[in-house]
Structures are given as structure tokens and as C-alpha cells.
Amino acid sequence: MKLAHIVNSIESKFLKKDLPTLSIGNLVIVNVLIQEANKKRLQSYQGTITSQHRAGLNSTITVCRMSKGIKITRIFPLHSPDIESIKKISSK
């Protein structure tokens, strides 16, 4: 068995199956688990997808939003256990 097949079979166990179909320009809400000391809480991040990197388990989206006139960009790994959910609000 080739190494690529072994890696793909291991990675497939960790891929999230319930992700919506995302593309650049979509407005999304990403709920992220934040751990502070001994507490965990959910933080919502709403913005527009500006870029997308598709690489299996290492897939990411870049979400941009405006806050008090300042452009804030954040990169989210799609299959991270810290990502609670991704909800698509509207398409481009």
C-alpha cells in the first residue's frame, strides 16, 4: 500500500462531514470554542469568506469582517475540533 493511501485513510477519520458548501464571497457565521483558564465558551465570528485553501484535513477559510471601521481577517481550519459549527447565511 502506498504512503498516500495510508495517509488518506487516517485523515478521513478526522474530516468533518457536516460542513456546508462554501465559496468565496459567502457570508458565514463561525462558532469557535474559546478556552480561558478552566472555562470554555462559544464565540461567534461573522464575516465574508475572502479566500479558501482546500487541502484535505488542512483545509482553511479566511473570513473578513469590519469592526469599528477596521478590517479584521481571521483564518479558520475547517476540520479543527475547536470549530463548533459553520453556518452559511448568504451566497454571493
C-alpha positions as CSV (number, residue, x, y, z in Angstrom):
1,M,0.0,0.0,0.0
2,K,1.3,3.4,-0.9
3,L,2.0,6.1,1.7
4,A,-0.6,8.5,0.2
5,H,-3.3,5.9,0.6
6,I,-2.3,5.3,4.2
7,V,-2.3,9.0,5.0
8,N,-5.7,9.5,3.3
9,S,-7.3,6.6,5.2
10,I,-6.0,8.0,8.5
11,E,-7.1,11.6,7.7
12,S,-10.6,10.5,6.6
13,K,-11.4,9.6,10.2
14,F,-10.9,13.2,11.3
15,L,-12.7,15.0,8.5
16,K,-15.9,16.7,9.4
17,K,-18.8,15.5,7.3
18,D,-21.4,18.2,8.1
19,L,-19.8,21.3,6.6
20,P,-21.8,23.4,4.2
21,T,-20.6,24.0,0.6
22,L,-18.5,27.2,1.0
23,S,-17.1,29.5,-1.7
24,I,-15.5,32.9,-1.8
25,G,-18.0,35.7,-1.2
26,N,-20.3,33.8,1.1
27,L,-21.4,35.4,4.4
28,V,-20.8,33.0,7.2
29,I,-21.0,32.6,11.0
30,V,-18.2,30.6,12.5
31,N,-18.8,29.4,16.1
32,V,-15.4,28.8,17.8
33,L,-14.7,27.2,21.2
34,I,-12.5,29.5,23.3
35,Q,-10.8,28.2,26.4
36,E,-9.9,30.7,29.1
37,A,-8.3,29.2,32.2
38,N,-10.8,26.4,33.2
39,K,-13.8,27.7,31.3
40,K,-14.9,27.0,27.7
41,R,-17.2,29.3,25.8
42,L,-18.5,29.8,22.3
43,Q,-17.5,32.9,20.3
44,S,-19.3,33.8,17.1
45,Y,-17.4,35.3,14.2
46,Q,-19.5,36.7,11.3
47,G,-17.9,37.8,8.1
48,T,-17.3,37.2,4.4
49,I,-15.1,34.4,3.0
50,T,-12.2,36.1,1.2
51,S,-10.1,33.0,0.4
52,Q,-10.2,29.3,0.6
53,H,-7.5,26.7,0.8
54,R,-8.5,23.1,0.0
55,A,-6.0,20.6,1.3
56,G,-8.0,17.7,2.9
57,L,-7.5,17.8,6.7
58,N,-5.6,21.1,6.4
59,S,-8.3,23.0,4.6
60,T,-8.8,26.6,5.7
61,I,-11.1,29.6,5.1
62,T,-10.2,33.2,5.6
63,V,-13.1,35.3,7.0
64,C,-13.0,39.1,6.9
65,R,-15.3,41.5,8.8
66,M,-15.4,45.2,9.6
67,S,-15.3,46.2,13.3
68,K,-15.5,49.9,14.1
69,G,-14.2,50.8,10.7
70,I,-11.2,48.4,10.9
71,K,-10.9,45.4,8.6
72,I,-10.3,42.2,10.7
73,T,-9.2,39.0,9.0
74,R,-9.1,35.6,10.6
75,I,-8.1,32.2,9.2
76,F,-10.1,29.1,10.4
77,P,-9.0,25.5,9.9
78,L,-12.2,23.8,8.8
79,H,-11.7,20.4,10.4
80,S,-10.4,21.7,13.8
81,P,-12.1,20.3,16.9
82,D,-12.3,24.0,18.1
83,I,-14.7,24.9,15.3
84,E,-18.2,24.1,16.7
85,S,-20.1,25.0,13.6
86,I,-20.1,26.9,10.4
87,K,-23.4,28.4,9.1
88,K,-23.7,29.9,5.7
89,I,-26.0,33.0,5.8
90,S,-26.0,34.1,2.2
91,S,-24.3,33.3,-1.1
92,K,-22.5,35.8,-3.4
